[in-house]
Amino acid sequence: MWSYPEDLLEALSAFGLAPRPETEPRFVRDQLSDLYRYEIRRLRERLLAGDFPKPEYITHVIALRKKYWPLSLTPEQWQVICASR
């Protein structure tokens, strides 16, 4: 059984993810990573389509990284912070 911290649960809910106590943290992180990769690819497609100038790309990437802050934690850190207390 896993115990997800409240701030992590709030961040995950913004992406439609609602892990249960029996959900492995690595699985949840992988799902979040898949969503991030989808968005970063879509962002690159928008850049190539000319939706915004290239100098603005980094600003969009930084905004995505902030939005997906739980990915800044390693899988091992997820295991530790979600361990049953």
C-alpha positions as a Python dict, from the first residue, in 0.01 Angstrom:
ca = {
    (1, 'M'): (0, 0, 0),
    (2, 'W'): (116, 349, -86),
    (3, 'S'): (46, 683, 77),
    (4, 'Y'): (65, 971, -172),
    (5, 'P'): (133, 1316, -19),
    (6, 'E'): (-154, 1562, -56),
    (7, 'D'): (45, 1811, -269),
    (8, 'L'): (141, 1533, -509),
    (9, 'L'): (-220, 1413, -530),
    (10, 'E'): (-334, 1768, -609),
    (11, 'A'): (-73, 1803, -885),
    (12, 'L'): (-168, 1465, -1031),
    (13, 'S'): (-539, 1542, -1026),
    (14, 'A'): (-474, 1837, -1258),
    (15, 'F'): (-372, 1575, -1517),
    (16, 'G'): (-667, 1348, -1448),
    (17, 'L'): (-457, 1103, -1249),
    (18, 'A'): (-598, 972, -922),
    (19, 'P'): (-375, 697, -784),
    (20, 'R'): (-518, 461, -528),
    (21, 'P'): (-325, 329, -229),
    (22, 'E'): (-250, 9, -423),
    (23, 'T'): (-119, 198, -730),
    (24, 'E'): (257, 168, -770),
    (25, 'P'): (425, 514, -775),
    (26, 'R'): (646, 415, -1069),
    (27, 'F'): (332, 338, -1275),
    (28, 'V'): (182, 679, -1194),
    (29, 'R'): (508, 854, -1277),
    (30, 'D'): (528, 669, -1609),
    (31, 'Q'): (174, 781, -1695),
    (32, 'L'): (262, 1140, -1612),
    (33, 'S'): (578, 1112, -1819),
    (34, 'D'): (373, 990, -2116),
    (35, 'L'): (147, 1295, -2086),
    (36, 'Y'): (449, 1526, -2068),
    (37, 'R'): (608, 1370, -2376),
    (38, 'Y'): (280, 1411, -2564),
    (39, 'E'): (260, 1780, -2472),
    (40, 'I'): (625, 1851, -2553),
    (41, 'R'): (583, 1689, -2895),
    (42, 'R'): (269, 1888, -2956),
    (43, 'L'): (455, 2205, -2855),
    (44, 'R'): (732, 2126, -3104),
    (45, 'E'): (472, 2070, -3377),
    (46, 'R'): (325, 2411, -3298),
    (47, 'L'): (671, 2566, -3325),
    (48, 'L'): (729, 2403, -3663),
    (49, 'A'): (383, 2513, -3778),
    (50, 'G'): (479, 2873, -3699),
    (51, 'D'): (231, 2925, -3414),
    (52, 'F'): (497, 3126, -3229),
    (53, 'P'): (853, 3246, -3300),
    (54, 'K'): (1144, 3021, -3208),
    (55, 'P'): (1278, 3251, -2931),
    (56, 'E'): (948, 3197, -2743),
    (57, 'Y'): (984, 2817, -2751),
    (58, 'I'): (1201, 2801, -2438),
    (59, 'T'): (940, 3000, -2244),
    (60, 'H'): (677, 2742, -2337),
    (61, 'V'): (910, 2455, -2246),
    (62, 'I'): (983, 2609, -1904),
    (63, 'A'): (610, 2654, -1843),
    (64, 'L'): (553, 2285, -1924),
    (65, 'R'): (833, 2180, -1691),
    (66, 'K'): (679, 2383, -1409),
    (67, 'K'): (338, 2233, -1482),
    (68, 'Y'): (489, 1883, -1468),
    (69, 'W'): (697, 1947, -1156),
    (70, 'P'): (641, 1596, -1012),
    (71, 'L'): (864, 1462, -1290),
    (72, 'S'): (1155, 1647, -1132),
    (73, 'L'): (1148, 1372, -868),
    (74, 'T'): (1328, 1052, -960),
    (75, 'P'): (1137, 722, -955),
    (76, 'E'): (1329, 632, -639),
    (77, 'Q'): (1217, 954, -472),
    (78, 'W'): (856, 875, -563),
    (79, 'Q'): (897, 536, -394),
    (80, 'V'): (1032, 700, -78),
    (81, 'I'): (780, 982, -46),
    (82, 'C'): (486, 751, -123),
    (83, 'A'): (591, 474, 115),
    (84, 'S'): (327, 387, 372),
    (85, 'R'): (371, 581, 692),
}
